Amino acid sequence: MLTIDTQIENTHHILTPSGEIDASNSVQLDESIRHLSESGAKSILVDGTQIDYISSAGLGVFMSYLEDFQEKGVSLKIFGLKPRVYEVFQILGLDQLISIFPDKESALAQ
Amino acid sequence: MKQKIQLSCQTSALAELRRFLEQQLEPTSLSERDRHQVTLAVEEVCANLIIHSHKCNGRDHIFLSMNDLPDRIVFEIEDQGEAFNLLQYEAPDIQRVISEKRKGGLGIILVKKIMDEIQFESHQGTNTCRLIKFFQS
């Protein structure tokens, strides 16, 4: 079960997925990010505090935007991941490719 | 003790698979971190079969058994679809995943990094993928 909430704070678009992200629902995450990107968002923050689980289907969604966002100057940051979820990013070395922060404050500060 | 589950080949069965694994892995000697990672690896293999070998046909099934042994846990995933030998699949490197904007391929890397041993055999139309995790001594 996955729900995705979006909010705007100043110039930042904050996306909050809640639940488990797997191959059955990663398309929801994809659509939410694509929608923000198409509507001209320049700063997308993913609040990871409510993500209980992520499989490669979800990780692949983040990966698929990396180049496009770099070209378009869109900033994508993830914050507040639970340790066991963060470890999955680490296994693949994605923590070196995606900007991941411990909390919202540190994500906004950079 | 050997525990079994039969899954319908639909991605909605993945949540059911996770609940089964959570329940079965809880009393084992694996740490919470390893339980989470092993669940992910088993799910990646099952998701791969469901999506690629069985094209999400809900009438097809895959069978998973988990055997909790003194020094290791052995998962056996059986199906009768098109054989997919994980061991022969060359996992893409991360840079290629990024530049080709592909959303697949990462799962196989995860399975290979998380599990200690992977075995595959195909016999009379039944494919068996065995994933083994040893307990840390």
gemmi code that builds the backbone of each chain (N, CA, C; Angstrom):
import gemmi

chains = {
    "A": [
        ("MET", (0.845, -1.204, 0.000), (0.000, 0.000, 0.000), (0.877, 1.250, 0.000)),
        ("LEU", (0.624, 2.121, -0.944), (1.429, 3.338, -1.056), (0.518, 4.535, -1.300)),
        ("THR", (0.729, 5.578, -0.523), (0.050, 6.841, -0.826), (1.130, 7.903, -0.969)),
        ("ILE", (0.889, 8.862, -1.846), (1.895, 9.909, -2.058), (1.240, 11.273, -1.916)),
        ("ASP", (1.798, 12.039, -1.000), (1.255, 13.360, -0.719), (2.238, 14.402, -1.269)),
        ("THR", (1.741, 15.463, -1.877), (2.665, 16.521, -2.320), (2.270, 17.861, -1.710)),
        ("GLN", (3.277, 18.618, -1.359), (3.054, 19.936, -0.761), (4.052, 20.917, -1.336)),
        ("ILE", (3.702, 22.170, -1.299), (4.667, 23.184, -1.744), (5.053, 24.031, -0.542)),
        ("GLU", (6.352, 24.183, -0.327), (6.839, 25.064, 0.735), (7.820, 26.032, 0.113)),
        ("ASN", (7.476, 27.289, 0.086), (8.255, 28.313, -0.633), (8.456, 27.852, -2.070)),
        ("THR", (9.719, 27.612, -2.474), (9.935, 27.170, -3.862), (10.149, 25.659, -3.941)),
        ("HIS", (9.992, 24.986, -2.806), (10.262, 23.550, -2.779), (8.986, 22.713, -2.890)),
        ("HIS", (9.072, 21.675, -3.708), (7.954, 20.728, -3.818), (8.315, 19.528, -2.966)),
        ("ILE", (7.505, 19.234, -1.985), (7.811, 18.131, -1.073), (6.868, 16.952, -1.341)),
        ("LEU", (7.499, 15.838, -1.653), (6.765, 14.629, -2.000), (6.910, 13.662, -0.829)),
        ("THR", (5.781, 13.199, -0.283), (5.868, 12.274, 0.846), (5.203, 10.936, 0.517)),
        ("PRO", (6.002, 9.949, 0.116), (5.421, 8.622, -0.094), (5.270, 7.921, 1.257)),
        ("SER", (4.122, 7.284, 1.478), (3.912, 6.551, 2.741), (3.609, 5.097, 2.433)),
        ("GLY", (4.398, 4.198, 3.030), (4.140, 2.772, 2.862), (5.278, 2.063, 2.173)),
        ("GLU", (4.917, 1.057, 1.396), (5.918, 0.194, 0.771), (5.934, 0.427, -0.736)),
        ("ILE", (7.125, 0.640, -1.288), (7.236, 0.883, -2.730), (7.809, -0.369, -3.388)),
        ("ASP", (7.006, -0.979, -4.256), (7.471, -2.180, -4.956), (7.033, -2.121, -6.413)),
        ("ALA", (7.174, -3.249, -7.121), (6.872, -3.270, -8.556), (5.388, -3.050, -8.852)),
        ("SER", (4.532, -3.242, -7.834), (3.099, -3.072, -8.085), (2.683, -1.600, -8.052)),
        ("ASN", (3.479, -0.752, -7.425), (3.034, 0.638, -7.263), (4.086, 1.697, -7.586)),
        ("SER", (5.278, 1.277, -8.053), (6.341, 2.257, -8.304), (5.924, 3.245, -9.394)),
        ("VAL", (4.960, 2.844, -10.216), (4.471, 3.738, -11.264), (3.841, 4.999, -10.646)),
        ("GLN", (3.270, 4.855, -9.446), (2.694, 6.028, -8.757), (3.779, 7.046, -8.418)),
        ("LEU", (4.918, 6.517, -7.949), (6.043, 7.400, -7.613), (6.555, 8.076, -8.889)),
        ("ASP", (6.662, 7.282, -9.945), (7.127, 7.789, -11.227), (6.220, 8.927, -11.708)),
        ("GLU", (4.911, 8.685, -11.649), (3.958, 9.694, -12.115), (4.022, 10.964, -11.278)),
        ("SER", (4.184, 10.799, -9.974), (4.237, 11.983, -9.102), (5.462, 12.833, -9.421)),
        ("ILE", (6.605, 12.183, -9.625), (7.829, 12.944, -9.918), (7.715, 13.572, -11.309)),
        ("ARG", (7.192, 12.799, -12.266), (7.065, 13.337, -13.625), (6.128, 14.539, -13.642)),
        ("HIS", (5.049, 14.435, -12.898), (4.083, 15.527, -12.844), (4.737, 16.810, -12.308)),
        ("LEU", (5.527, 16.652, -11.234), (6.203, 17.828, -10.661), (7.193, 18.414, -11.657)),
        ("SER", (7.928, 17.530, -12.312), (8.930, 17.981, -13.267), (8.271, 18.704, -14.437)),
        ("GLU", (7.170, 18.152, -14.936), (6.481, 18.768, -16.078), (5.809, 20.085, -15.707)),
        ("SER", (5.482, 20.218, -14.412), (4.846, 21.482, -14.020), (5.896, 22.536, -13.665)),
        ("GLY", (7.167, 22.227, -13.931), (8.226, 23.234, -13.812), (8.925, 23.299, -12.470)),
        ("ALA", (8.735, 22.268, -11.614), (9.393, 22.286, -10.298), (10.912, 22.281, -10.476)),
        ("LYS", (11.600, 23.116, -9.722), (13.062, 23.163, -9.798), (13.709, 22.547, -8.564)),
        ("SER", (12.912, 22.391, -7.516), (13.443, 21.756, -6.306), (12.438, 20.733, -5.787)),
        ("ILE", (12.815, 19.471, -5.887), (11.930, 18.394, -5.410), (12.592, 17.724, -4.211)),
        ("LEU", (11.875, 17.726, -3.089), (12.372, 17.060, -1.880), (11.485, 15.852, -1.600)),
        ("VAL", (12.092, 14.713, -1.459), (11.318, 13.520, -1.121), (11.476, 13.271, 0.373)),
        ("ASP", (10.343, 13.346, 1.068), (10.341, 13.065, 2.502), (10.280, 11.544, 2.667)),
        ("GLY", (11.408, 10.956, 3.077), (11.488, 9.491, 3.150), (11.082, 8.912, 4.490)),
        ("THR", (10.591, 9.766, 5.395), (10.325, 9.289, 6.760), (9.213, 8.239, 6.839)),
        ("GLN", (8.324, 8.246, 5.824), (7.184, 7.311, 5.874), (7.370, 6.112, 4.945)),
        ("ILE", (8.577, 5.991, 4.363), (8.817, 4.839, 3.469), (9.268, 3.651, 4.332)),
        ("ASP", (8.470, 2.581, 4.333), (8.798, 1.407, 5.148), (9.652, 0.408, 4.377)),
        ("TYR", (9.574, 0.496, 3.061), (10.232, -0.530, 2.237), (10.367, 0.029, 0.833)),
        ("ILE", (11.487, -0.272, 0.182), (11.613, 0.104, -1.234), (12.371, -1.009, -1.950)),
        ("SER", (11.818, -1.436, -3.076), (12.524, -2.460, -3.860), (13.169, -1.765, -5.056)),
        ("SER", (13.810, -2.546, -5.904), (14.534, -1.958, -7.030), (13.605, -1.185, -7.962)),
        ("ALA", (12.326, -1.555, -7.975), (11.385, -0.845, -8.841), (11.300, 0.629, -8.431)),
        ("GLY", (11.281, 0.879, -7.129), (11.235, 2.251, -6.625), (12.564, 2.965, -6.796)),
        ("LEU", (13.648, 2.257, -6.520), (14.978, 2.855, -6.663), (15.202, 3.256, -8.122)),
        ("GLY", (14.723, 2.390, -9.029), (14.887, 2.648, -10.460), (14.199, 3.939, -10.887)),
        ("VAL", (13.095, 4.263, -10.233), (12.383, 5.505, -10.574), (13.290, 6.710, -10.296)),
        ("PHE", (13.900, 6.740, -9.111), (14.794, 7.862, -8.780), (15.954, 7.918, -9.773)),
        ("MET", (16.522, 6.748, -10.059), (17.671, 6.691, -10.964), (17.332, 7.227, -12.356)),
        ("SER", (16.115, 6.934, -12.802), (15.755, 7.274, -14.177), (15.650, 8.788, -14.399)),
        ("TYR", (15.550, 9.548, -13.316), (15.444, 11.009, -13.457), (16.779, 11.737, -13.290)),
        ("LEU", (17.792, 11.022, -12.824), (19.047, 11.692, -12.473), (19.626, 12.538, -13.606)),
        ("GLU", (19.765, 11.945, -14.786), (20.386, 12.679, -15.902), (19.535, 13.840, -16.375)),
        ("ASP", (18.241, 13.560, -16.554), (17.310, 14.598, -17.009), (17.332, 15.801, -16.080)),
        ("PHE", (17.290, 15.515, -14.773), (17.245, 16.584, -13.791), (18.550, 17.370, -13.781)),
        ("GLN", (19.654, 16.672, -14.011), (20.938, 17.361, -14.053), (20.959, 18.323, -15.244)),
        ("GLU", (20.452, 17.846, -16.390), (20.418, 18.680, -17.596), (19.487, 19.873, -17.434)),
        ("LYS", (18.352, 19.637, -16.771), (17.346, 20.699, -16.638), (17.567, 21.569, -15.409)),
        ("GLY", (18.585, 21.251, -14.613), (18.853, 22.030, -13.405), (17.801, 21.836, -12.320)),
        ("VAL", (17.200, 20.661, -12.278), (16.217, 20.361, -11.228), (16.951, 19.665, -10.081)),
        ("SER", (16.700, 20.137, -8.859), (17.359, 19.513, -7.712), (16.417, 18.467, -7.098)),
        ("LEU", (16.948, 17.247, -6.919), (16.168, 16.175, -6.291), (16.920, 15.722, -5.040)),
        ("LYS", (16.265, 15.857, -3.904), (16.892, 15.441, -2.649), (15.951, 14.520, -1.891)),
        ("ILE", (16.536, 13.576, -1.186), (15.732, 12.665, -0.362), (16.180, 12.858, 1.089)),
        ("PHE", (15.250, 12.941, 2.018), (15.660, 13.072, 3.414), (14.848, 12.151, 4.336)),
        ("GLY", (15.457, 11.868, 5.496), (14.742, 11.164, 6.575), (14.506, 9.681, 6.354)),
        ("LEU", (15.310, 9.041, 5.512), (15.097, 7.605, 5.271), (15.353, 6.807, 6.543)),
        ("LYS", (14.542, 5.783, 6.760), (14.785, 4.875, 7.883), (16.087, 4.125, 7.604)),
        ("PRO", (16.848, 3.771, 8.649), (18.150, 3.130, 8.416), (18.085, 1.913, 7.495)),
        ("ARG", (17.082, 1.054, 7.677), (17.041, -0.162, 6.841), (16.731, 0.168, 5.377)),
        ("VAL", (16.031, 1.259, 5.143), (15.732, 1.673, 3.764), (16.970, 2.349, 3.159)),
        ("TYR", (17.632, 3.177, 3.975), (18.856, 3.846, 3.517), (19.913, 2.814, 3.124)),
        ("GLU", (19.967, 1.719, 3.885), (20.958, 0.666, 3.591), (20.778, 0.072, 2.201)),
        ("VAL", (19.542, 0.022, 1.734), (19.296, -0.519, 0.391), (19.906, 0.423, -0.667)),
        ("PHE", (19.788, 1.727, -0.440), (20.437, 2.700, -1.338), (21.951, 2.478, -1.309)),
        ("GLN", (22.458, 2.211, -0.093), (23.908, 2.026, 0.066), (24.419, 0.771, -0.636)),
        ("ILE", (23.657, -0.306, -0.566), (24.092, -1.567, -1.190), (24.407, -1.324, -2.667)),
        ("LEU", (23.584, -0.497, -3.310), (23.770, -0.236, -4.740), (24.694, 0.953, -5.010)),
        ("GLY", (25.126, 1.624, -3.956), (25.969, 2.809, -4.131), (25.172, 4.030, -4.561)),
        ("LEU", (23.852, 3.979, -4.428), (23.022, 5.101, -4.858), (23.158, 6.299, -3.922)),
        ("ASP", (23.648, 6.039, -2.707), (23.860, 7.144, -1.763), (24.953, 8.083, -2.283)),
        ("GLN", (25.760, 7.606, -3.235), (26.811, 8.446, -3.826), (26.278, 9.225, -5.038)),
        ("LEU", (25.154, 8.813, -5.566), (24.637, 9.406, -6.808), (23.439, 10.322, -6.573)),
        ("ILE", (22.705, 10.031, -5.503), (21.515, 10.823, -5.185), (21.822, 11.600, -3.908)),
        ("SER", (21.342, 12.848, -3.834), (21.574, 13.635, -2.618), (20.627, 13.162, -1.525)),
        ("ILE", (21.201, 12.532, -0.500), (20.388, 12.007, 0.601), (20.803, 12.687, 1.901)),
        ("PHE", (19.831, 13.173, 2.650), (20.108, 13.908, 3.887), (19.378, 13.256, 5.059)),
        ("PRO", (19.947, 13.419, 6.271), (19.296, 12.788, 7.437), (17.929, 13.391, 7.748)),
        ("ASP", (17.775, 14.702, 7.545), (16.484, 15.317, 7.863), (16.203, 16.506, 6.942)),
        ("LYS", (15.006, 17.034, 7.101), (14.545, 18.116, 6.217), (15.424, 19.362, 6.327)),
        ("GLU", (15.807, 19.677, 7.565), (16.602, 20.888, 7.802), (17.912, 20.824, 7.023)),
        ("SER", (18.596, 19.675, 7.120), (19.879, 19.578, 6.414), (19.675, 19.544, 4.900)),
        ("ALA", (18.564, 19.006, 4.449), (18.289, 18.995, 2.998), (18.063, 20.422, 2.500)),
        ("LEU", (17.364, 21.225, 3.295), (17.069, 22.609, 2.883), (18.300, 23.497, 3.000)),
        ("ALA", (19.208, 23.131, 3.894), (20.374, 23.981, 4.129), (21.395, 23.907, 2.970)),
        ("GLN", (21.296, 22.873, 2.157), (22.296, 22.735, 1.081), (21.714, 22.977, -0.306)),
    ],
    "B": [
        ("MET", (12.884, -26.152, 9.708), (11.541, -26.476, 9.261), (11.246, -25.782, 7.940)),
        ("LYS", (10.577, -26.489, 7.045), (10.315, -25.949, 5.723), (8.926, -25.313, 5.674)),
        ("GLN", (8.871, -24.064, 5.231), (7.593, -23.356, 5.092), (7.383, -23.048, 3.619)),
        ("LYS", (6.134, -23.086, 3.168), (5.877, -22.884, 1.739), (4.775, -21.872, 1.497)),
        ("ILE", (4.854, -21.231, 0.358), (3.756, -20.352, -0.071), (3.638, -20.438, -1.591)),
        ("GLN", (2.415, -20.327, -2.060), (2.165, -20.298, -3.497), (1.692, -18.900, -3.848)),
        ("LEU", (2.302, -18.290, -4.855), (1.943, -16.920, -5.219), (1.385, -16.868, -6.632)),
        ("SER", (0.342, -16.101, -6.772), (-0.216, -15.875, -8.103), (0.713, -14.872, -8.815)),
        ("CYS", (0.878, -15.040, -10.138), (1.838, -14.188, -10.860), (1.285, -12.789, -11.157)),
        ("GLN", (1.046, -12.045, -10.093), (0.617, -10.659, -10.221), (1.458, -9.853, -9.243)),
        ("THR", (1.762, -8.616, -9.598), (2.629, -7.839, -8.703), (1.952, -7.575, -7.355)),
        ("SER", (0.615, -7.660, -7.320), (-0.081, -7.449, -6.041), (0.254, -8.562, -5.042)),
        ("ALA", (0.791, -9.686, -5.527), (1.150, -10.789, -4.624), (2.440, -10.487, -3.852)),
        ("LEU", (3.165, -9.444, -4.253), (4.455, -9.157, -3.610), (4.280, -8.742, -2.144)),
        ("ALA", (3.196, -8.019, -1.857), (2.948, -7.606, -0.468), (2.664, -8.846, 0.381)),
        ("GLU", (1.915, -9.784, -0.198), (1.606, -11.052, 0.492), (2.904, -11.821, 0.761)),
        ("LEU", (3.793, -11.804, -0.231), (5.090, -12.463, -0.082), (5.882, -11.846, 1.078)),
        ("ARG", (5.882, -10.531, 1.163), (6.637, -9.855, 2.248), (6.071, -10.212, 3.618)),
        ("ARG", (4.735, -10.276, 3.722), (4.130, -10.614, 5.018), (4.532, -12.045, 5.418)),
        ("PHE", (4.530, -12.948, 4.436), (4.928, -14.340, 4.686), (6.374, -14.382, 5.183)),
        ("LEU", (7.246, -13.682, 4.481), (8.669, -13.711, 4.849), (8.912, -13.073, 6.216)),
        ("GLU", (8.214, -11.965, 6.475), (8.354, -11.295, 7.775), (8.049, -12.279, 8.903)),
        ("GLN", (6.933, -12.982, 8.719), (6.473, -13.933, 9.729), (7.448, -15.096, 9.910)),
        ("GLN", (7.920, -15.619, 8.773), (8.791, -16.798, 8.838), (10.204, -16.451, 9.294)),
        ("LEU", (10.662, -15.237, 8.956), (12.047, -14.884, 9.273), (12.215, -14.386, 10.707)),
        ("GLU", (11.118, -13.908, 11.271), (11.180, -13.310, 12.617), (11.864, -14.218, 13.650)),
        ("PRO", (11.491, -15.519, 13.728), (12.130, -16.363, 14.755), (13.511, -16.889, 14.391)),
        ("THR", (14.032, -16.572, 13.220), (15.338, -17.118, 12.806), (16.483, -16.332, 13.461)),
        ("SER", (17.703, -16.790, 13.217), (18.867, -16.122, 13.816), (19.321, -14.888, 13.044)),
        ("LEU", (18.609, -14.512, 11.988), (19.038, -13.344, 11.213), (18.732, -12.056, 11.970)),
        ("SER", (19.609, -11.067, 11.803), (19.366, -9.760, 12.425), (18.211, -9.082, 11.688)),
        ("GLU", (17.667, -8.029, 12.283), (16.553, -7.298, 11.671), (16.978, -6.764, 10.303)),
        ("ARG", (18.223, -6.293, 10.237), (18.777, -5.736, 8.998), (18.859, -6.819, 7.911)),
        ("ASP", (19.353, -7.999, 8.290), (19.460, -9.096, 7.327), (18.081, -9.601, 6.901)),
        ("ARG", (17.144, -9.608, 7.835), (15.790, -10.063, 7.493), (15.194, -9.154, 6.415)),
        ("HIS", (15.415, -7.854, 6.583), (14.901, -6.888, 5.623), (15.560, -7.093, 4.258)),
        ("GLN", (16.867, -7.293, 4.258), (17.590, -7.427, 2.991), (17.267, -8.742, 2.281)),
        ("VAL", (17.157, -9.803, 3.073), (16.838, -11.106, 2.488), (15.419, -11.075, 1.886)),
        ("THR", (14.503, -10.423, 2.583), (13.141, -10.263, 2.061), (13.188, -9.561, 0.709)),
        ("LEU", (14.001, -8.516, 0.640), (14.139, -7.752, -0.603), (14.680, -8.645, -1.728)),
        ("ALA", (15.718, -9.430, -1.425), (16.334, -10.274, -2.455), (15.341, -11.310, -2.981)),
        ("VAL", (14.596, -11.949, -2.065), (13.618, -12.962, -2.493), (12.532, -12.292, -3.333)),
        ("GLU", (12.109, -11.097, -2.884), (11.078, -10.387, -3.646), (11.569, -10.023, -5.047)),
        ("GLU", (12.823, -9.604, -5.148), (13.357, -9.212, -6.460), (13.301, -10.382, -7.446)),
        ("VAL", (13.667, -11.573, -6.966), (13.631, -12.751, -7.847), (12.184, -13.058, -8.243)),
        ("CYS", (11.283, -13.031, -7.262), (9.872, -13.322, -7.549), (9.267, -12.276, -8.489)),
        ("ALA", (9.585, -10.994, -8.259), (9.049, -9.915, -9.109), (9.526, -10.114, -10.547)),
        ("ASN", (10.767, -10.494, -10.685), (11.347, -10.737, -11.993), (10.593, -11.839, -12.743)),
        ("LEU", (10.321, -12.938, -12.020), (9.599, -14.058, -12.631), (8.178, -13.640, -12.990)),
        ("ILE", (7.517, -12.966, -12.046), (6.126, -12.554, -12.263), (6.018, -11.647, -13.491)),
        ("ILE", (6.918, -10.672, -13.572), (6.817, -9.662, -14.630), (7.378, -10.174, -15.966)),
        ("HIS", (8.580, -10.742, -15.926), (9.232, -11.087, -17.195), (8.911, -12.497, -17.694)),
        ("SER", (8.946, -13.484, -16.808), (8.703, -14.854, -17.283), (7.213, -15.144, -17.447)),
        ("HIS", (6.384, -14.544, -16.593), (4.952, -14.876, -16.627), (4.074, -13.721, -17.081)),
        ("LYS", (4.697, -12.597, -17.457), (3.970, -11.424, -17.983), (2.733, -11.082, -17.140)),
        ("CYS", (2.866, -11.198, -15.826), (1.796, -10.858, -14.878), (0.496, -11.625, -15.137)),
        ("ASN", (0.617, -12.851, -15.580), (-0.565, -13.695, -15.793), (-0.981, -14.325, -14.460)),
        ("GLY", (-2.070, -13.819, -13.900), (-2.531, -14.239, -12.576), (-2.904, -15.711, -12.476)),
        ("ARG", (-3.044, -16.381, -13.639), (-3.384, -17.815, -13.591), (-2.141, -18.673, -13.384)),
        ("ASP", (-0.956, -18.069, -13.613), (0.298, -18.788, -13.354), (0.665, -18.627, -11.875)),
        ("HIS", (1.476, -19.563, -11.407), (1.894, -19.484, -9.999), (3.386, -19.728, -9.855)),
        ("ILE", (3.940, -19.144, -8.802), (5.304, -19.508, -8.428), (5.250, -20.039, -6.995)),
        ("PHE", (6.189, -20.893, -6.686), (6.170, -21.560, -5.383), (7.456, -21.213, -4.643)),
        ("LEU", (7.280, -20.778, -3.413), (8.456, -20.437, -2.615), (8.487, -21.308, -1.370)),
        ("SER", (9.651, -21.882, -1.087), (9.786, -22.566, 0.192), (10.992, -21.986, 0.916)),
        ("MET", (10.903, -21.984, 2.218), (11.997, -21.464, 3.031), (12.396, -22.539, 4.030)),
        ("ASN", (13.667, -22.859, 4.049), (14.148, -23.901, 4.949), (15.163, -23.298, 5.921)),
        ("ASP", (14.786, -23.297, 7.192), (15.633, -22.697, 8.228), (16.541, -23.787, 8.812)),
        ("LEU", (17.801, -23.795, 8.401), (18.757, -24.823, 8.833), (19.681, -24.237, 9.915)),
        ("PRO", (20.451, -25.097, 10.606), (21.270, -24.575, 11.709), (22.254, -23.468, 11.305)),
        ("ASP", (22.820, -23.559, 10.105), (23.842, -22.570, 9.731), (23.414, -21.644, 8.597)),
        ("ARG", (22.236, -21.869, 8.032), (21.833, -21.086, 6.868), (20.323, -21.115, 6.660)),
        ("ILE", (19.861, -20.209, 5.829), (18.463, -20.257, 5.384), (18.490, -20.479, 3.881)),
        ("VAL", (17.690, -21.398, 3.421), (17.649, -21.682, 1.983), (16.240, -21.382, 1.461)),
        ("PHE", (16.175, -20.528, 0.445), (14.900, -20.233, -0.213), (14.907, -20.941, -1.559)),
        ("GLU", (13.805, -21.596, -1.869), (13.702, -22.230, -3.182), (12.505, -21.633, -3.894)),
        ("ILE", (12.754, -21.069, -5.063), (11.671, -20.456, -5.825), (11.491, -21.279, -7.090)),
        ("GLU", (10.312, -21.861, -7.227), (10.052, -22.733, -8.378), (8.986, -22.138, -9.274)),
        ("ASP", (9.181, -22.269, -10.578), (8.142, -21.854, -11.510), (8.260, -22.678, -12.774)),
        ("GLN", (7.243, -22.517, -13.618), (7.275, -23.285, -14.857), (7.186, -22.362, -16.058)),
        ("GLY", (7.741, -21.207, -15.910), (7.747, -20.250, -17.021), (9.016, -20.392, -17.836)),
        ("GLU", (9.252, -19.374, -18.632), (10.480, -19.326, -19.418), (11.646, -19.258, -18.421)),
        ("ALA", (12.618, -20.148, -18.597), (13.710, -20.207, -17.615), (14.503, -18.906, -17.601)),
        ("PHE", (14.719, -18.383, -16.408), (15.557, -17.190, -16.268), (16.676, -17.527, -15.301)),
        ("ASN", (17.850, -17.735, -15.863), (18.991, -18.096, -15.022), (19.743, -16.836, -14.583)),
        ("LEU", (19.510, -16.537, -13.336), (20.107, -15.349, -12.722), (21.635, -15.341, -12.839)),
        ("LEU", (22.194, -16.536, -12.782), (23.658, -16.647, -12.768), (24.257, -16.284, -14.126)),
        ("GLN", (23.463, -16.469, -15.178), (23.988, -16.161, -16.515), (23.691, -14.722, -16.919)),
        ("TYR", (22.904, -14.046, -16.115), (22.516, -12.675, -16.453), (23.582, -11.713, -15.959)),
        ("GLU", (24.109, -10.969, -16.902), (25.147, -10.018, -16.507), (24.472, -8.737, -16.026)),
        ("ALA", (24.607, -8.480, -14.744), (23.949, -7.297, -14.188), (24.586, -6.038, -14.782)),
        ("PRO", (23.762, -5.062, -15.178), (24.313, -3.840, -15.759), (25.027, -3.025, -14.693)),
        ("ASP", (26.001, -2.202, -15.100), (26.574, -1.341, -14.064), (25.677, -0.124, -13.882)),
        ("ILE", (25.831, 0.491, -12.712), (24.912, 1.566, -12.320), (24.914, 2.710, -13.346)),
        ("GLN", (26.086, 3.053, -13.881), (26.156, 4.168, -14.841), (25.306, 3.887, -16.070)),
        ("ARG", (25.295, 2.613, -16.492), (24.487, 2.252, -17.661), (22.994, 2.363, -17.332)),
        ("VAL", (22.655, 1.996, -16.113), (21.249, 2.105, -15.690), (20.813, 3.563, -15.777)),
        ("ILE", (21.719, 4.469, -15.353), (21.379, 5.899, -15.366), (21.286, 6.414, -16.800)),
        ("SER", (22.303, 6.125, -17.605), (22.328, 6.742, -18.932), (21.252, 6.165, -19.854)),
        ("GLU", (20.865, 4.912, -19.616), (19.820, 4.333, -20.475), (18.428, 4.555, -19.873)),
        ("LYS", (18.393, 5.238, -18.731), (17.132, 5.540, -18.031), (16.275, 4.286, -17.873)),
        ("ARG", (16.943, 3.155, -17.662), (16.180, 1.932, -17.503), (15.768, 1.767, -16.045)),
        ("LYS", (14.567, 1.271, -15.856), (14.083, 1.150, -14.483), (14.293, -0.272, -13.970)),
        ("GLY", (14.851, -1.141, -14.823), (15.107, -2.517, -14.380), (16.596, -2.760, -14.253)),
        ("GLY", (16.938, -3.964, -13.850), (18.366, -4.332, -13.796), (18.973, -4.173, -12.416)),
        ("LEU", (18.413, -3.247, -11.632), (18.960, -3.027, -10.290), (18.656, -4.200, -9.364)),
        ("GLY", (17.532, -4.862, -9.595), (17.102, -5.955, -8.726), (18.111, -7.083, -8.693)),
        ("ILE", (18.638, -7.434, -9.868), (19.592, -8.536, -9.954), (20.872, -8.179, -9.188)),
        ("ILE", (21.277, -6.918, -9.295), (22.477, -6.492, -8.559), (22.235, -6.677, -7.061)),
        ("LEU", (21.044, -6.278, -6.613), (20.711, -6.411, -5.187), (20.765, -7.870, -4.739)),
        ("VAL", (20.171, -8.750, -5.521), (20.134, -10.176, -5.153), (21.563, -10.700, -5.017)),
        ("LYS", (22.402, -10.357, -5.998), (23.778, -10.869, -5.976), (24.581, -10.291, -4.810)),
        ("LYS", (24.275, -9.074, -4.420), (25.017, -8.469, -3.302), (24.521, -8.967, -1.945)),
        ("ILE", (23.233, -9.278, -1.854), (22.657, -9.633, -0.551), (22.844, -11.118, -0.222)),
        ("MET", (22.610, -11.994, -1.196), (22.643, -13.424, -0.899), (24.076, -13.956, -0.953)),
        ("ASP", (24.334, -14.996, -0.153), (25.683, -15.578, -0.117), (25.894, -16.567, -1.261)),
        ("GLU", (24.832, -17.234, -1.648), (24.965, -18.229, -2.710), (23.691, -18.237, -3.544)),
        ("ILE", (23.847, -18.380, -4.858), (22.682, -18.464, -5.753), (22.877, -19.715, -6.616)),
        ("GLN", (21.853, -20.543, -6.683), (21.934, -21.730, -7.546), (20.716, -21.722, -8.463)),
        ("PHE", (20.894, -22.279, -9.640), (19.758, -22.338, -10.570), (19.757, -23.667, -11.278)),
        ("GLU", (18.590, -24.279, -11.394), (18.498, -25.482, -12.224), (17.143, -25.542, -12.909)),
        ("SER", (17.141, -26.144, -14.072), (15.912, -26.287, -14.831), (15.786, -27.750, -15.195)),
        ("HIS", (14.663, -28.362, -14.800), (14.514, -29.799, -15.005), (13.072, -30.109, -15.389)),
        ("GLN", (12.897, -30.695, -16.550), (11.571, -31.080, -17.050), (10.543, -29.955, -16.911)),
        ("GLY", (10.917, -28.789, -17.350), (9.985, -27.661, -17.379), (9.828, -26.913, -16.067)),
        ("THR", (10.485, -27.384, -15.009), (10.414, -26.665, -13.727), (11.758, -25.996, -13.450)),
        ("ASN", (11.709, -24.705, -13.231), (12.930, -23.957, -12.912), (13.010, -23.769, -11.402)),
        ("THR", (14.177, -23.975, -10.853), (14.361, -23.758, -9.415), (15.518, -22.805, -9.198)),
        ("CYS", (15.213, -21.716, -8.500), (16.259, -20.771, -8.129), (16.426, -20.905, -6.612)),
        ("ARG", (17.641, -21.175, -6.191), (17.903, -21.363, -4.756), (18.746, -20.189, -4.251)),
        ("LEU", (18.265, -19.533, -3.225), (18.996, -18.400, -2.637), (19.400, -18.796, -1.221)),
        ("ILE", (20.670, -18.642, -0.924), (21.152, -19.103, 0.391), (21.797, -17.949, 1.172)),
        ("LYS", (21.424, -17.864, 2.431), (22.030, -16.875, 3.329), (22.575, -17.621, 4.547)),
        ("PHE", (23.855, -17.475, 4.790), (24.468, -18.118, 5.952), (24.338, -17.207, 7.171)),
        ("PHE", (24.190, -17.807, 8.326), (24.184, -17.007, 9.559), (25.619, -16.622, 9.855)),
        ("GLN", (25.792, -15.407, 10.342), (27.156, -14.992, 10.684), (27.588, -15.708, 11.944)),
        ("SER", (28.808, -16.310, 11.887), (29.244, -17.060, 13.065), (29.902, -16.127, 14.064)),
    ],
}
model = gemmi.Model(1)
for chain_id, residues in chains.items():
    chain = gemmi.Chain(chain_id)
    for i, (resn, *xyz) in enumerate(residues, 1):
        res = gemmi.Residue()
        res.name, res.seqid = resn, gemmi.SeqId(i, " ")
        for name, pos in zip(("N", "CA", "C"), xyz):
            atom = gemmi.Atom()
            atom.name, atom.element = name, gemmi.Element(name[0])
            atom.pos, atom.b_iso = gemmi.Position(*pos), 0.0
            res.add_atom(atom)
        chain.add_residue(res)
    model.add_chain(chain)
structure = gemmi.Structure()
structure.add_model(model)
structure.setup_entities()
